[in-house]
Amino acid sequence: MSDDEDSASSVAHHALAETNLGRTQSYVERGRSLAALTEAEMKEEFVQAYCAFAHEGNDKARLRSDDISAEYMLRGLKEPYELIAAEVDIITDRAVKAFNNLSDGRKEQIERELQE
């Protein structure tokens, strides 16, 4: 991996971590509604939440997936992404298409923001 790729990867990881912390803080501030779930129930909610997000793609579905991810993070557990490989592909494809439809100016703005 080149130095530029390492730097870009580091910036992206930092931005994702910052976003995840903000989403987790929001989840906690809203009362941590999933705190009582068992680990088995969490897996079921994880799959259902990400299936809804992949296929519906609306704000309610996104918030549901953010919340279950936050609960995993708060418990120090690894999210079971292996259970939702097809959904991850759908979400990734949607994100790539959305990015590709942005203007060059907006893409440059995002790049600058990620580097801050």
Order of alpha helices (4+ residues) and beta strands (2+ residues): alpha-alpha-alpha-alpha-alpha
